[in-house]
Each structure stands twice: as C-alpha cells, then as structure tokens.
C-alpha cells in the first residue's frame, strides 16, 4: 500500500463511527455495546434500522463490532467514519 494512503487514513487511531443495520438488536446485545449510542427508527426506504454511533479505539475494534453484527445475522447497511484527526490532510 502506498505510504501516502497509510498516512492519510490512520485507522490504528480512535475514531467516531456510525453504523446502520437493518432491524433491531436484542436488549442483551444493546447492553453488551455499552458506551455506544444506539437508536432505532426508519431510515430511507427501511422501516426499522438500528443506528450505532460512538468512538472505537481502532480498526480492530471496528472489525470486532462488525463481526458481532454479522454473527447476529444483522444486515449491515452503512459503516461511516465520521471524524478524522485534524492533523491529517
């Protein structure tokens, strides 16, 4: 991978993410995701979507959360990194 790409996207640093999945999570899994903001409601053409917002420590934490959602049979609609470090250009 070119060095400028690695420097431009520091995924080994904490970041704020927004993830949307189709449907709802069971309460026991919502409790497991302590520290993340979780809301449900309609989004676009989907009647019921769970939105998960919050800071994750790095790319490994993001991968772990996505793996959990996949293991639960959730359809992942979007994954977005909302903020990058201000120093990166």
C-alpha positions in Angstrom: 0.0 0.0 0.0 1.4 3.4 -0.9 2.8 5.4 2.1 0.6 8.4 1.4 -2.5 6.2 1.8 -1.4 4.9 5.1 -0.7 8.4 6.4 -4.0 9.8 5.1 -6.1 7.2 6.8 -4.8 6.4 10.3 -7.2 3.5 11.2 -5.0 2.5 14.0 -6.2 5.6 15.9 -9.5 6.1 17.7 -12.4 7.4 15.5 -16.0 8.1 15.7 -18.2 5.7 13.6 -21.8 5.5 12.6 -23.1 2.0 11.6 -26.6 1.2 10.4 -28.1 -2.3 10.4 -31.5 -3.4 9.3 -33.8 -4.3 12.1 -33.3 -4.2 15.8 -30.8 -5.6 18.3 -32.0 -7.6 21.3 -31.6 -5.9 24.6 -28.9 -8.2 25.8 -26.7 -7.1 22.9 -27.5 -3.5 23.4 -26.3 -3.8 26.9 -23.1 -5.5 25.6 -22.4 -2.4 23.4 -22.1 -0.1 26.5 -20.5 3.2 25.6 -22.1 3.4 22.1 -25.2 5.4 21.3 -27.9 3.1 19.9 -31.1 4.3 18.4 -33.8 2.7 16.1 -36.2 4.2 13.6 -36.9 4.5 9.9 -34.1 5.4 7.5 -34.6 5.9 3.8 -36.7 3.0 2.4 -36.2 0.9 5.5 -38.9 0.9 8.1 -36.7 -0.2 11.0 -33.0 0.5 11.3 -30.7 0.4 14.3 -28.0 3.1 14.2 -24.9 2.7 16.3 -22.8 5.8 17.0 -19.6 6.1 19.0 -15.9 6.1 19.4 -14.0 3.0 18.6 -10.3 2.6 19.6 -9.0 1.4 16.2 -9.7 -0.7 13.1 -9.6 -3.9 15.2 -12.4 -2.7 17.4 -14.4 -1.7 14.3 -13.8 -5.2 12.8 -14.9 -6.8 16.1 -18.1 -4.9 16.2 -18.9 -5.6 12.5 -18.1 -9.3 13.1 -20.5 -9.4 16.1 -23.3 -7.8 14.0 -22.6 -10.3 11.2 -22.7 -13.2 13.6 -26.0 -12.0 14.9 -27.4 -12.2 11.4 -27.8 -8.4 11.0 -27.7 -6.8 7.5 -25.1 -4.1 7.7 -26.4 -1.1 5.6 -23.7 1.5 6.2 -20.4 2.0 8.0 -19.0 5.5 8.1 -16.1 7.1 9.9 -17.4 10.5 11.0 -14.2 12.3 12.1 -10.6 12.0 11.3 -7.7 13.5 13.2 -7.5 17.2 12.5 -3.7 16.9 11.7 -4.3 14.7 8.7 -4.6 16.3 5.3 
